[in-house]
């Protein structure tokens, strides 16, 4: 069930409909707020530049996380193959079909 979510960010009020759980929406907003504060700690920038900078930061974080996920998936696949080979080897040693 979609519900309206209203929040203030960068001096603007935004309203949208979402089916995400409230906890996840809060997590996203907290993430954006922490990124905004991180950027503002360097220097004061105009709102539109801050918005673009935030967009770039979020995109960078996404790409880094995606790369990390892909590396972990490859590592797990490699480990699964090793376990499968080990089990095949053990079953043939024990005389199991």
Secondary structure as UniProt FT lines:
FT   STRAND          3..9
FT   TURN            10..11
FT   STRAND          12..18
FT   HELIX           22..42
FT   HELIX           47..93
FT   TURN            94..95
//
